[in-house]
Amino acid sequence: MGRAMGESDKTPRRSAKKARCAIYTRKSSEEGLEQAFNSLDAQREACAAFILSQKHEGWTVLPTLYDDGVRSCGARRWSFSSRRLRRR
């Protein structure tokens, strides 16, 4: 009787759906990239921390780093949705 509505010992727990997360970072210019820790590193670190905070939801960060060598300023870029990661 002390249970909340809908709670039951027989209710199966939902398992977290696994999500493999890619981190996309960008910089408008090459200024500051020579620094040991630059804005791209900071962006990746912040995103990785957020993904880690969602570990209970089944999120994991993909370890692979990829640099297409294209600056974001004035360059024609694919939309992020076209950069789909495929399972290997």
OpenMM code with the backbone's topology and positions (N, CA, C; nanometers):
from openmm import Vec3, app, unit

residues = "MET GLY ARG ALA MET GLY GLU SER ASP LYS THR PRO ARG ARG SER ALA LYS LYS ALA ARG CYS ALA ILE TYR THR ARG LYS SER SER GLU GLU GLY LEU GLU GLN ALA PHE ASN SER LEU ASP ALA GLN ARG GLU ALA CYS ALA ALA PHE ILE LEU SER GLN LYS HIS GLU GLY TRP THR VAL LEU PRO THR LEU TYR ASP ASP GLY VAL ARG SER CYS GLY ALA ARG ARG TRP SER PHE SER SER ARG ARG LEU ARG ARG ARG".split()
positions = [
    Vec3(0.0819, -0.1193, 0.0000),
    Vec3(0.0000, 0.0000, 0.0000),
    Vec3(0.0862, 0.1256, 0.0000),
    Vec3(0.2107, 0.1154, 0.0495),
    Vec3(0.2979, 0.2298, 0.0562),
    Vec3(0.3709, 0.2583, -0.0745),
    Vec3(0.3421, 0.1806, -0.1763),
    Vec3(0.4106, 0.1990, -0.3052),
    Vec3(0.3417, 0.3051, -0.3907),
    Vec3(0.4214, 0.3686, -0.4747),
    Vec3(0.3647, 0.4664, -0.5679),
    Vec3(0.2866, 0.3920, -0.6757),
    Vec3(0.1932, 0.4602, -0.7347),
    Vec3(0.1110, 0.4009, -0.8391),
    Vec3(0.1975, 0.3479, -0.9536),
    Vec3(0.1748, 0.2255, -0.9912),
    Vec3(0.2483, 0.1674, -1.1030),
    Vec3(0.3725, 0.0908, -1.0610),
    Vec3(0.4166, 0.1051, -0.9356),
    Vec3(0.5342, 0.0328, -0.8886),
    Vec3(0.4937, -0.1086, -0.8521),
    Vec3(0.5786, -0.2017, -0.8820),
    Vec3(0.5523, -0.3408, -0.8509),
    Vec3(0.6830, -0.4166, -0.8493),
    Vec3(0.6897, -0.5196, -0.7662),
    Vec3(0.8092, -0.6037, -0.7652),
    Vec3(0.8213, -0.6808, -0.8949),
    Vec3(0.7132, -0.6967, -0.9669),
    Vec3(0.7121, -0.7745, -1.0906),
    Vec3(0.7404, -0.6901, -1.2140),
    Vec3(0.7483, -0.5592, -1.1993),
    Vec3(0.7738, -0.4715, -1.3130),
    Vec3(0.9192, -0.4858, -1.3568),
    Vec3(0.9415, -0.5298, -1.4819),
    Vec3(1.0810, -0.5432, -1.5272),
    Vec3(1.1444, -0.4060, -1.5452),
    Vec3(1.2715, -0.3983, -1.5117),
    Vec3(1.3437, -0.2728, -1.5319),
    Vec3(1.3820, -0.2605, -1.6781),
    Vec3(1.3730, -0.1398, -1.7301),
    Vec3(1.4161, -0.1155, -1.8670),
    Vec3(1.5675, -0.1140, -1.8713),
    Vec3(1.6233, -0.1856, -1.9668),
    Vec3(1.7680, -0.1787, -1.9826),
    Vec3(1.8007, -0.0579, -2.0692),
    Vec3(1.9123, 0.0050, -2.0379),
    Vec3(1.9532, 0.1238, -2.1128),
    Vec3(1.9911, 0.0844, -2.2549),
    Vec3(1.9401, 0.1585, -2.3512),
    Vec3(1.9765, 0.1355, -2.4904),
    Vec3(2.1173, 0.1897, -2.5118),
    Vec3(2.2013, 0.1103, -2.5727),
    Vec3(2.3394, 0.1525, -2.5937),
    Vec3(2.3474, 0.2564, -2.7052),
    Vec3(2.4298, 0.3562, -2.6832),
    Vec3(2.4518, 0.4604, -2.7833),
    Vec3(2.6014, 0.4862, -2.7934),
    Vec3(2.6554, 0.4664, -2.9118),
    Vec3(2.7962, 0.4977, -2.9374),
    Vec3(2.7997, 0.6417, -2.9868),
    Vec3(2.8698, 0.7275, -2.9159),
    Vec3(2.8656, 0.8712, -2.9421),
    Vec3(2.9941, 0.9217, -3.0080),
    Vec3(2.9771, 0.9905, -3.1185),
    Vec3(3.0884, 1.0572, -3.1855),
    Vec3(3.0906, 1.2021, -3.1382),
    Vec3(3.2085, 1.2563, -3.1238),
    Vec3(3.2234, 1.3959, -3.0827),
    Vec3(3.2722, 1.4755, -3.2038),
    Vec3(3.1982, 1.5792, -3.2362),
    Vec3(3.2321, 1.6657, -3.3493),
    Vec3(3.2783, 1.8000, -3.2941),
    Vec3(3.4012, 1.8380, -3.3251),
    Vec3(3.4536, 1.9679, -3.2825),
    Vec3(3.4909, 2.0487, -3.4062),
    Vec3(3.4914, 2.1790, -3.3906),
    Vec3(3.5316, 2.2630, -3.5035),
    Vec3(3.5917, 2.3931, -3.4551),
    Vec3(3.6695, 2.4527, -3.5417),
    Vec3(3.7355, 2.5802, -3.5127),
    Vec3(3.7343, 2.6623, -3.6399),
    Vec3(3.7081, 2.7903, -3.6277),
    Vec3(3.6962, 2.8774, -3.7442),
    Vec3(3.8290, 2.9177, -3.8057),
    Vec3(3.9345, 2.9157, -3.7253),
    Vec3(4.0651, 2.9563, -3.7770),
    Vec3(4.1726, 2.8652, -3.7192),
    Vec3(4.2922, 2.8797, -3.7692),
    Vec3(4.4025, 2.7988, -3.7185),
    Vec3(4.4696, 2.8643, -3.5974),
    Vec3(4.4250, 2.9825, -3.5626),
    Vec3(4.4822, 3.0550, -3.4502),
    Vec3(4.4685, 2.9747, -3.3206),
    Vec3(4.5795, 2.9556, -3.2526),
    Vec3(4.5794, 2.8866, -3.1245),
    Vec3(4.5939, 2.7355, -3.1322),
    Vec3(4.5897, 2.6801, -3.2524),
    Vec3(4.5996, 2.5350, -3.2652),
    Vec3(4.7369, 2.4818, -3.2253),
    Vec3(4.8376, 2.5688, -3.2257),
    Vec3(4.9724, 2.5251, -3.1893),
    Vec3(4.9875, 2.5069, -3.0375),
    Vec3(4.8912, 2.5529, -2.9610),
    Vec3(4.8971, 2.5404, -2.8157),
    Vec3(4.8814, 2.3937, -2.7751),
    Vec3(4.9443, 2.3575, -2.6643),
    Vec3(4.9366, 2.2198, -2.6153),
    Vec3(4.7917, 2.1784, -2.5863),
    Vec3(4.7111, 2.2712, -2.5353),
    Vec3(4.5693, 2.2458, -2.5089),
    Vec3(4.4925, 2.3591, -2.5742),
    Vec3(4.4201, 2.3294, -2.6822),
    Vec3(4.3503, 2.4349, -2.7556),
    Vec3(4.1988, 2.4170, -2.7461),
    Vec3(4.1246, 2.5011, -2.8176),
    Vec3(3.9789, 2.4977, -2.8054),
    Vec3(3.9187, 2.3669, -2.8563),
    Vec3(3.9842, 2.3025, -2.9513),
    Vec3(3.9341, 2.1727, -2.9978),
    Vec3(3.9462, 2.0689, -2.8861),
    Vec3(4.0571, 2.0741, -2.8128),
    Vec3(4.0752, 1.9838, -2.6990),
    Vec3(3.9697, 2.0116, -2.5918),
    Vec3(3.9438, 2.1381, -2.5658),
    Vec3(3.8448, 2.1769, -2.4644),
    Vec3(3.7047, 2.1302, -2.5048),
    Vec3(3.6712, 2.1459, -2.6337),
    Vec3(3.5408, 2.1004, -2.6818),
    Vec3(3.5259, 1.9498, -2.6637),
    Vec3(3.6303, 1.8762, -2.7035),
    Vec3(3.6255, 1.7304, -2.6921),
    Vec3(3.6144, 1.6883, -2.5456),
    Vec3(3.6911, 1.7534, -2.4588),
    Vec3(3.6878, 1.7201, -2.3168),
    Vec3(3.5487, 1.7439, -2.2574),
    Vec3(3.4865, 1.8557, -2.2918),
    Vec3(3.3532, 1.8869, -2.2401),
    Vec3(3.2494, 1.7863, -2.2902),
    Vec3(3.2583, 1.7522, -2.4173),
    Vec3(3.1643, 1.6548, -2.4735),
    Vec3(3.1835, 1.5164, -2.4123),
    Vec3(3.3085, 1.4754, -2.3962),
    Vec3(3.3379, 1.3448, -2.3365),
    Vec3(3.2854, 1.3382, -2.1928),
    Vec3(3.2982, 1.4472, -2.1185),
    Vec3(3.2477, 1.4514, -1.9810),
    Vec3(3.0956, 1.4373, -1.9791),
    Vec3(3.0274, 1.5021, -2.0742),
    Vec3(2.8816, 1.4904, -2.0798),
    Vec3(2.8407, 1.3475, -2.1141),
    Vec3(2.9085, 1.2890, -2.2116),
    Vec3(2.8772, 1.1508, -2.2496),
    Vec3(2.8997, 1.0576, -2.1309),
    Vec3(3.0085, 1.0774, -2.0586),
    Vec3(3.0357, 0.9967, -1.9401),
    Vec3(2.9243, 1.0122, -1.8361),
    Vec3(2.8691, 1.1322, -1.8244),
    Vec3(2.7605, 1.1548, -1.7283),
    Vec3(2.6333, 1.0797, -1.7681),
    Vec3(2.6273, 1.0339, -1.8925),
    Vec3(2.5114, 0.9597, -1.9417),
    Vec3(2.5393, 0.8092, -1.9519),
    Vec3(2.6465, 0.7657, -1.8879),
    Vec3(2.6853, 0.6243, -1.8920),
    Vec3(2.5705, 0.5348, -1.8456),
    Vec3(2.4959, 0.5793, -1.7458),
    Vec3(2.3823, 0.5019, -1.6947),
    Vec3(2.2744, 0.4812, -1.8012),
    Vec3(2.2756, 0.5641, -1.9051),
    Vec3(2.1814, 0.5510, -2.0161),
    Vec3(2.2387, 0.4650, -2.1288),
    Vec3(2.3615, 0.4148, -2.1093),
    Vec3(2.4230, 0.3288, -2.2095),
    Vec3(2.5094, 0.4015, -2.3110),
    Vec3(2.5413, 0.5279, -2.2850),
    Vec3(2.6219, 0.6067, -2.3782),
    Vec3(2.7702, 0.5745, -2.3608),
    Vec3(2.8421, 0.5624, -2.4713),
    Vec3(2.9878, 0.5501, -2.4698),
    Vec3(3.0443, 0.6373, -2.5813),
    Vec3(3.1619, 0.6913, -2.5564),
    Vec3(3.2254, 0.7777, -2.6562),
    Vec3(3.3125, 0.6916, -2.7478),
    Vec3(3.3066, 0.7196, -2.8763),
    Vec3(3.3938, 0.6508, -2.9702),
    Vec3(3.5355, 0.7039, -2.9523),
    Vec3(3.6342, 0.6174, -2.9425),
    Vec3(3.7704, 0.6617, -2.9139),
    Vec3(3.8452, 0.7184, -3.0344),
    Vec3(3.7995, 0.6905, -3.1543),
    Vec3(3.8706, 0.7304, -3.2738),
    Vec3(3.8614, 0.8803, -3.2986),
    Vec3(3.9757, 0.9433, -3.3229),
    Vec3(3.9803, 1.0842, -3.3606),
    Vec3(4.0017, 1.0920, -3.5114),
    Vec3(3.9331, 1.1843, -3.5753),
    Vec3(3.9455, 1.2017, -3.7194),
    Vec3(3.9560, 1.3495, -3.7494),
    Vec3(4.0510, 1.3857, -3.8316),
    Vec3(4.0679, 1.5249, -3.8712),
    Vec3(4.0615, 1.5309, -4.0225),
    Vec3(3.9593, 1.5980, -4.0739),
    Vec3(3.9468, 1.6065, -4.2199),
    Vec3(4.0325, 1.7176, -4.2781),
    Vec3(4.0991, 1.7965, -4.1913),
    Vec3(4.1914, 1.8987, -4.2377),
    Vec3(4.1255, 2.0203, -4.2982),
    Vec3(3.9953, 2.0348, -4.2799),
    Vec3(3.9228, 2.1482, -4.3368),
    Vec3(3.8845, 2.2439, -4.2248),
    Vec3(3.9190, 2.3729, -4.2432),
    Vec3(3.8750, 2.4745, -4.1470),
    Vec3(3.7273, 2.5010, -4.1691),
    Vec3(3.6589, 2.5390, -4.0640),
    Vec3(3.5156, 2.5636, -4.0776),
    Vec3(3.4855, 2.7005, -4.1371),
    Vec3(3.5775, 2.7944, -4.1299),
    Vec3(3.5539, 2.9295, -4.1792),
    Vec3(3.5602, 2.9336, -4.3317),
    Vec3(3.4498, 2.9614, -4.3948),
    Vec3(3.4464, 2.9776, -4.5393),
    Vec3(3.4580, 2.8498, -4.6194),
    Vec3(3.4772, 2.7393, -4.5540),
    Vec3(3.4897, 2.6128, -4.6261),
    Vec3(3.3520, 2.5522, -4.6466),
    Vec3(3.3376, 2.4840, -4.7562),
    Vec3(3.2135, 2.4116, -4.7795),
    Vec3(3.2227, 2.2798, -4.7049),
    Vec3(3.1299, 2.2581, -4.6124),
    Vec3(3.1349, 2.1381, -4.5291),
    Vec3(3.0109, 2.0540, -4.5514),
    Vec3(3.0275, 1.9251, -4.5326),
    Vec3(2.9106, 1.8371, -4.5333),
    Vec3(2.8289, 1.8697, -4.4105),
    Vec3(2.7018, 1.8419, -4.4165),
    Vec3(2.6232, 1.8533, -4.2943),
    Vec3(2.6620, 1.7363, -4.2044),
    Vec3(2.6483, 1.7565, -4.0757),
    Vec3(2.6887, 1.6512, -3.9824),
    Vec3(2.6118, 1.5232, -4.0096),
    Vec3(2.4852, 1.5344, -4.0486),
    Vec3(2.4046, 1.4150, -4.0714),
    Vec3(2.4593, 1.3289, -4.1848),
    Vec3(2.5358, 1.3881, -4.2748),
    Vec3(2.5912, 1.3092, -4.3842),
    Vec3(2.7189, 1.2371, -4.3439),
    Vec3(2.7665, 1.2658, -4.2240),
    Vec3(2.8876, 1.1981, -4.1743),
    Vec3(2.8485, 1.0841, -4.0825),
    Vec3(2.7728, 0.9944, -4.1342),
    Vec3(2.7241, 0.8832, -4.0537),
    Vec3(2.8361, 0.7847, -4.0255),
    Vec3(2.8381, 0.7395, -3.9038),
    Vec3(2.9372, 0.6395, -3.8649),
    Vec3(2.8742, 0.5018, -3.8826),
    Vec3(2.9435, 0.4174, -3.9486),
    Vec3(2.8911, 0.2835, -3.9725),
    Vec3(2.9580, 0.1850, -3.8788),
    Vec3(2.8798, 0.0870, -3.8370),
    Vec3(2.9362, -0.0203, -3.7537),
    Vec3(3.0362, -0.0994, -3.8352),
    Vec3(3.1405, -0.1388, -3.7685),
    Vec3(3.2422, -0.2190, -3.8373),
    Vec3(3.2389, -0.3591, -3.7868),
] * unit.nanometer
topology = app.Topology()
chain = topology.addChain("A")
for resn in residues:
    res = topology.addResidue(resn, chain)
    for name in ("N", "CA", "C"):
        topology.addAtom(name, app.Element.getBySymbol(name[0]), res)
